Amino acid sequence: MHEPLTRLKLAVGEVVDLQRAAALLEWDEQVYMPPGGAPAHGEMVATIRKTAHEKLTSDDVGRLIDELEPALPSLDPDSDEHRIISVTARDYHKAACVPSAFVAELAQTVSTAQHAWIAARAQSDYSKFSPHLARLIELKQRYIAFFPPREHPYDTLLDEFEPGITTADVKALFAIIRPRQVELIRSIADRPQVDDSFLRVPYAENDLWKFGEEVITTLGFDWTRGRQDRSVHPFATGIGPDDVRITTRIVPNEPFSLFFGTAHETGHALYEQGIAGDYRRSLLGDGASLGIHESQSRLWENLVARSWPFWQHFFPKLQQRFPTQLGTVSAERFYRGINKVQRSLIRVESDEATYNLHIMLRVEMEIAMLAGDVSVNDLPALWNSRMQEYLGLTPDNDARGILQDIHWSIGAIGYFATYTLGNVISAQLWNAFGRANPDRDADIARGEFAPLLTWLRSNVHRFGRKYKPQELVERVTSSRIDPEPYLQYLESKYRRIYEIT
Ligand code: ZN
């Protein structure tokens, strides 16, 4: 038993090394690489990813898994040994189902589709992207066919990002969330808008950057195992738990986008930095799923950094840094201003109250596309009518409508639901932490974040991929994934801010 497991760990360790090397190159592409480096980078990353895939699906790994899998029933299901074998076997079987010729064809299609999307969005011309989207949908349908049939074809795609979560789970979640959020934004629209005029004045970028660094240091970001840089789109990437990199960006006329971007990516980074050191070179050494990852970024960005206790502590410090802009603004007015709800056509500009509606629209369209219920040519009209139904807005053009997100062009179909799952799970974890630590809000108002981080470390972070999302949520909260805590959080927060009775 031990001998084959040791050999499996060694073989998988090399797969992990290669994946991390590819992630480091991808980070470099977004942060430092001169544009001329793109072709060489593309080739390097493709070679590394291909080599990692070959190593994971090698006969050697296959034999070791065949040897180890029969021992699973005799192992404690909660032991690391059991989980290393079962997670590795899951990844192996999944990777082995997909022929490498298909992987190459998909990579090629994605590369062309992404360029077409960039051009189509720039010209707001959906017809330039639609043939590529049709091709990607067809490839995804072929991909699904490599796997045993599921209740819904979309289940196979969801499982890539959110192991164990089904289309039926997501539909049930949306059916509860949709009417409550639509109703909430209607009641907000009936109230006078909050004043955020203090955000419409210039702020020195460098001071905003320093403020963000000061805050995330207090939150617990470990600078000996992490760094922050600037990129066009903010992201976080783990080159293992000891080297976690985040980026943020400057958005013209949105001074605090930089700060909340930093807070969001820090949530991802704290998760990665907290994964058990023992998992460093194993397939357990990543987040449990994109939804669990997003629960961490949204917990720190929204439940912490957009909360009233947080600004009770940090607003005086912010005011000191920006006396001209904020000298006469009260903490309460600032808190309301940064939580302004404004229906928007653009997902990445949307606020907490409206965000999930943007997600539902996309997921519902993906499910329809995959099932063949809607033709590619009819998608923009469907997008626009749903946008009107959910948010009361109609895009003036496709660039601000169906062409706004990069996801479909890079073949990431099945990804969007993870954002809503992240929102939902963040509130469940927040409540569980509040039950374990009744001083939660008072701690935050004093700038004490160690109790929260310690709790997340021991209940969520250290486990990496050991547990599937549903299993992890049940362990920590004694409840299945449930939208009620999130809806209650949103409703009580915005009723207070907008004085809805
Ligand atoms: Zn995120």
Residues whose N, C-alpha, C, O or C-beta is under 5 A from the ligand:
A	BS01	ZN	S297
